[in-house]
Amino acid sequence: MLLAALMSIASISLLIGDVATSPSALVAYLSGEGSEFHIILFETIRAPRIVLAAMTGFVLGLSGAAIQGFLRNPLAEPGILGASNGAALGAVIAIYLGLASTVSYWVPLASAVMALVSVAALMAVAGQGASSLRLILAGFAVSAFAGAGIALALNLSPNYFAALEIAFWLLGAVENRSWLHVHMALPGAVLGCLLMASTARSLNALALGEEVAQTLGLAMRNLRARIAVGLALAIGAVVSVTGVIGFVGLVAPHLVRPYCGHMPSRSLLPSALLGAILLVLADTAVRSIPTGTELKLGVLTAFFGVPLLLLLLRRPGALMSDA
């Protein structure tokens, strides 16, 4: 049902924007008989940003469900291990140095590398055999350090326009993105999602507690490595081309968990699909709201994500049932 909903919403989203189009124009385009205008509109402008929004939402939803299951904490979100801020810092450094204007691959490359560096730093700070609590604290430290680096780059920006470019990028968006950006993010996103999805059975055992899971033969070090590297690859890949987009990875698992039982493995794919749906809907809303300057996607997800999260937390025993 979620997959069918995603395909339907994506198809409707192709018709919505500054230039209104009819379903017949979309049918003509899909049948290969569309006009040159509609080919450019659908294939070059709208389709890449819809695909990128869906891929980013899928990554965020899956990452949120995986990290919540791993830490057994319903308030955990994909940026808790520092991967999001690390990826953002890499992109900001590339923009600050002026590399983004010369070679388009520099921002995604720097972002992905810094995401991996941040996770490596996390594992080094936490140490081998670190508990979940120690990983959370180390993640906060790495994330705070990356945030300080971003603030320093903004503070030392050589001019107003450079600071504005960095600030706008940090807000998160899929506007003006092409198939090149999709191809840049796809390898890391696929590999990272596969690594996190491979932990499904281990997360079910971990739901009983670390000690019980280890008595059942669960290798915690291996599980931590797969989660950390998968998170860094997937989040680093999408953040490198979209900027930082929050709340999707936090809210999506909460919405699907009541319908998936209490086994973490059952919520991974539904959370990913719902995350994709939420971000495609948000991007459609961004294109539909009449504003002089198009709203940034990260701004809209924050405005809707915070009230939705507060409503979810008002459920009786929400945190206990989700944990």
N, C-alpha and C positions, 0 to 999 in steps of 0.2 A: 504493500500500500504506500509506504514512504517513497519507494523508487518510482512508482507511477505518479505520485503527487509531485515529485521533483521534476520529472519529465514534462508534466502538464504545466507546471509553474514556469519552467524554463521556456517552453514554447510560447506561453502568453507573454512572458517578459520580452521576447523578441519583437512583439508588436507595440511595446510601450516605450515612449521616449519623447524627446522634443518634436520629432517628426512622427505624427500618427500614421500607422499603416493598417491595412485590413488583413483579415485572415486569408482572403483570396490571394493577396500579394505574397504571403508566406508560402501558400500551397504552390503557387507558380514558381517561386524560387526553389522550393524543394524538388519540384518536378523538372528543374533545369530550364524553365521557360520564363524566368523572371527578367525584368529589365535590368540594365546596367546599374541604375540607381539603387534598386533593391538588393542587387548582389553586393554592392559596396556597403550598403546600410546593414544588411544582415550578417554577411560573411566577414567583413573587415572591421566593423565598428562594434556591433552589439554582441555577436556570438563569442568573441574572445573574452570579453569582460564577464559574460554570463558563465562561461566555462570556468574562468579563473575564480569567480565568486563561489561557484559550486565546489571546486576543488579545495579552496581555502576553507570553506565551511566544513567540508568533509574531514579535512585534516584536524581542524580545531575541535570538532565534535568527537572524533575518535581519540584524540590526545586527551581531551577532558575526561572521557570515560575511563581511559587507561590509567591516567594519573590518579583519579579518584579511587579506582579499584586498588591500585598499588599502595597508596598511602592510607587507604581506608578512611578517607576524609572527604565528605561531600562538598566541602568548601574549597577543595584544591582545584587548580586550573592550570592550563598548559604552561603558563609563564612562571610557575612556582619554582622550577629548577633553574631558572635564569636563561633559558634558551631564547625566549622572546626578546628580552632586553639585550642579550648578547648579539643576536642577529641584527637588531635595530642599531646597536653600536657599530657593527661592521659596516652597515649601509651608510650611517651618518659619517663615519670616517672617510668613506669613498666620496661622498658628496662634498665634505669639507675640503678634501684635497683637490677637488675639481675633476676627479676621474670620471664622474657620471656623465659629464658633458662631452667626453672624448670617446670613450669605449663603453658601450651599453652593458657589457658583461661584467664590468667591475663591481657594480652595486650588488647583484645577486651573488657573485663570487665572494666578495668581502663579507656579506651577510652570512652565507652558509659556513664560511671558515670560522667566523667569530662565534657562531652558534655551537660549533663543535669544540672550539677552544673553551667556551664558557662551561660546557658540560665536563670537559676534561679537568678544568679547574675545580669544578664542583666535586668530582670524584676524588681529586687530590686533597681538597680541604676536608671532606668528610672522612676520608680514610677507608681502608678496606674493611668490609664487614660492618659498615655503618648502619645504624638503625634508621627507620623511616623518619623519626623526629630529627636525627642528626642531618639527614639529607635535606629536610625542609629548612632547617636553620642555615645550612651551608648554601642552599638555593637562594634564600633571602639575601645572604651576604654577597653572592655573585651577582644577583639581580641589582642590588643596591649599588655595587661598584660600577656595573654597566650603565645604570641610570646616571651616576655621577659623571661618567665619561661623556654621555650624551649632553648633559647640562654644560659641561666644560666646552664641548664643541660649539654649542649655541652661544655661550658667553664669549668665546674667542673668534666667532665668525668674522671674517675680514670685512664684510659689509652687510647691509640690511637684507639684500636679496638672497645672499647665501643662507642667512639665518631663517628667512621666510621659506626657502625651499626645504630646509631640514624640518622645520616645524610642520609644514604641510604634509611632508612625507610621513612623519610620525603619526599623523591623524588617521592614516589608513584609507586606501581607496583602490578601486579597480578601473577608474576612468583613464582613458587614453592608453589602455593596455592593448597589446596585440598578441597574435599567436606566438610571437617570439618569447614573450614573457611566460606564456603557458608552457612552452617547451623548456624554458629555463627552470621552472619550478617543478615540472613533472617528475624527473628522475629521483630527486631527493624526497619528494612527497610520497611516491610509490614505495620506495625502499623503506622509508621511515614508517609508513603505515603497515607494511608487511611485518616489520620487526615488532611493532606494538601488537598487531593482531595475533602474532605467534605466541603471545603471553597469555592468551585467553584462559587456558586450563590452569595455568599457574596462578592467575588472579583468583580463580575459584577456590583453590586451596589456601591462598593467602587470606581470604575472607574469614577463615577460622582462627587467624592469628599467626604471627611469625613462628612461634615455638611449635605449634601444632603442624603448620605447613612444613617445617623442617623435619619433623618426625615422619611426615609422609613422603620424604625424599625430595622436597623442593630445594633447589640450589638458589639461594637468595642472591648470591653474587652474580650469577648468570642472569637472573631475572632483572636485577637492577641495571646491569649493563645493557640489556636489550631495550628496556624502557628508556633509559637515559639517551642512548645513541639514536634510537628510533624517534624519540621526541625532538632531539637536536636536528636530525636530518629533515624531518617533516616540517617542523615549525620554522626552521631556518630557511627552507626552500620557499615556503609561501610568504613569510614575512619579507623576504628579500625582494619580492616584486609587488607586494600590496601595502607594506607598512604594518604597523601594529593595529590589530583589530581585537577588541576585548569582548568579554562576556559570552560569546558564542560557546566556547569550550566549557564554561561554567554552567550555563543555563541548559544547554541541550541534554546532557545526561540526566538532569533533574526532571525534565519533561517526560523522558521516555522510561525512566526507571520504574515508576508505578505499574507499567504495562509489561515489564520484562522480568518480574520476580526479583529475587535478591542475589542472583548469580551475576557477578560482574561480566562474565563472558557474553551473556545475553544482551547486554546494553551497548556493546562496542559498535556493531554495525548500525543499529537503529539510531544511536547518538550521532554517528558520522553522517547518515542520510538526513537526519533532522537538522544538523548543523549546516549542511549544504542547502537545504530548503530555506532556513532562516536567512542565510546570507544572500541567496538569490532574491528573496522577498525584499530584503533591506536594500539591495542594489536597485531593484525595480522601483522602490519607493523614492530612492535618491534621485532617480531620473524623472520621477513623476512630480515631485514637489516643485512648484514654480518659485525658484529663487534666482537672484541675479548671478550668483556663483554656486555651482553644484555643491551640495553638502558632501562632506567626507563620510565614507562608509563607517569608519570607526566612531565618529560622533553619533551617528544614528543608532548604531548597535548599543552604545553606552546609554543613550536616552531611553531606549526601550528595554535594555537588559536589566538596568537597576530596578525599575518598578516591578518587572516580572520576577526577578529574584526575590524581592521583598514579599510579593504575593505567595511565592512558593514556600518561603520560610514561615509564613503565617499558618501553614497547615499544621494541625495538631501532631506533634512528634515528628516533624519533618526531618530533623537532623538525625534522630535515632533510627527512623525507618530507612533513611537513605544510607546510613553508615552500615 
